[in-house]
Amino acid sequence: MFGDFCFTAADQIVNGVGKVRHMFGGGFPVPLVLRVRISPHTGYGSQHSGDPSALFGMFPGWRIVMPTTAFDYIGLMNSALRCDDPVVLFEHVAFYQQEFEVPKGDRGFCIPLGSARVVRQGAACTILATSVMVQNAVDAAEESGIDAEIIDLRNLDHHGMDWETIGRSIKKTGC
């Protein structure tokens, strides 16, 4: 699960899994979910501390999700399990020891891939964040007094990015 080991299987991940749907004209589903643990600064050593999320953005065919809460994790994982594209789900170890609300009574709860979440309304500027940086952005905006709108992207792949939510926010804040 450590991100560094994605490079060991890079050819299969990039040239196999990521491109097979395209090679077969989109008619061949690849319902695969790859969980990748991001664990910088946790004492596991340099071979266990990488974050390959930006690299996956260069690999065609992959959907990339990065939940910020357990609620989002469940909803995005359920959507990933139903997706015909390969999905890489990045989970930051900082969340492993935290408690979060989760959907009750609905094990099939889904958050549609491609849906960002406005975490904090604001008018001065738009801040895009993912994973642990979402709460860091909220804290920084509150501590500095900046009326920033903060958006949790949830999805990092180009086709899964919620461009509508981002565009509305930028139109509202001007930057």
N, C-alpha and C positions, 0 to 999 in steps of 0.2 A: 504493500500500500504506500510505501514511501515514494514521493515524486521522482527522486533520483533514478529509480529503477525503471521508469518509463523509457529511459534512453537505452537500456539493455534490450528492450523489445521494440525499439523505434521503427525498424523496417516493417514489422507486422502491424504496428499501430498506424503508421503513416501511409505506407503503400498498400497494405492489405485492408485492414478494417475501414479506414477512412475513405478509401476510393472505390470500394467494391460496388456500392450503389450506382455511382456514376458510370463505372465500367459496364454495367448491365442496364443502362438507360433508366435508372431509378426504379426498376421493377423488381429488384431483389432486396428485400428488407434486411437490415443488419441491426436487430434489436439487442444491442450489447451495452451494458453500463459498466464503466470502469471507475471504481472509487480510488481517489488519490488523496493521500494524507499530506497536508502541508504542515511541517513542524520545525520552522526556524527557531533558533534560540532555546531548544528544549534539551540540549545535552546529548543528543544522539550521534554527534559527530558530523563531519562534512559530507559523508555519503548518505546521510539521512535527513538533510536539512534543506533540500532544494524545493523550488516552486516552479514547475514547468507550465504553469497556466498560460503564460504569454506565448510559449512555443506552440501550444495546441491551437492557438488562433491562426497559426500559419498552416495547419494541417487541414486540407479540404475534407469536407464530409462530416466533421465532428461537431456535435452540439456541446457547449461548455457551460456548466452551471456551477455556481459557488454560493451556497446558502449562507445566511447570516444567523439564523435561529433554528431551533429544532422544529418549529412549526413549518418554516420554509423548507427545511431538509426533508421532512416527510412529504410535503406537497410536491416538491421538485423531484424527489426520488420516485414517487408514484407516477409522475408524468414521464420521467426518464424510462421507467419500466414499460410504459405503453408506447414509447416512441420507436419508429422503424429505423431511425438513424442511430449510429453509435453516439453515446453520451458519456462524457467524462464529468464526474462529479467531484469537485475539490472540496475537501473538508479540512478546516484549520483546527489543529489540536487545542487551541485556546478555548474552543467551545466544549471540549470533552468533559470538563469539570464544572460547567455552568448548568443551571436549571432554567428551563424555558417552558412556556405554555405550549401545549400540543393540541391538535384537534381531537375533540372527544367524541367517541361514538361513530367515527367515520374513518375506518382504516383505509378506504380508497380515496381519501381527500387528495385533490390535485391542485397544484398551482400551474397554470399553463406555461409551458416553455415560451420564452419571449415576453414575459410580463415583469417589468420593473416595479418597484414599490417606492412611493414617495414617503420617506421616513420622517421628514421634518419640512413643514411648509416654510417658505421664505420668499423675500422679494429682492434682495441685494445681489445674489449670485446663485448659480447652480453648482453643486458639488456632486460628482459621480463617485460612488465608492462600492466596494465589495467586501465581503467577509468581515474580518476584524476591523477593517478600516471604516466601516459604517459607523460603529459606535464611537470610534476615535474622531470622526468628522463631526458627529453630533456634539461630543464633548468640547471640541475645539471651537465650534460655532457658538456654543453657549458661554464658554469661558471668555471668548473674545468679544461677545456682544454683536457679532455679525449676523444679520438677518438672512442666513443662507438657507436655500432649499437643498435638501440632501436626498439623493436618490440612490437606493440600493439596486444596482443593476441586475443582480441575480444571474443573468446570462451574459457570457462574454464572447460568444461567437458572433460573427458579423450578421448572419441571418437571424439569430435569436435575440439580437439587441432590440430593446423596446424604443425604437427611434421616435415614436409618437410621444411617449411620456417625456423623453429627453427634450424633444423639440418644443413641446408645450411649456416646459419649465424654462428653457432658454428664452423663449418668446416673452414669458412673464418677467424673468429677472434681467434680461438683456445681456447676460453673460454666464 
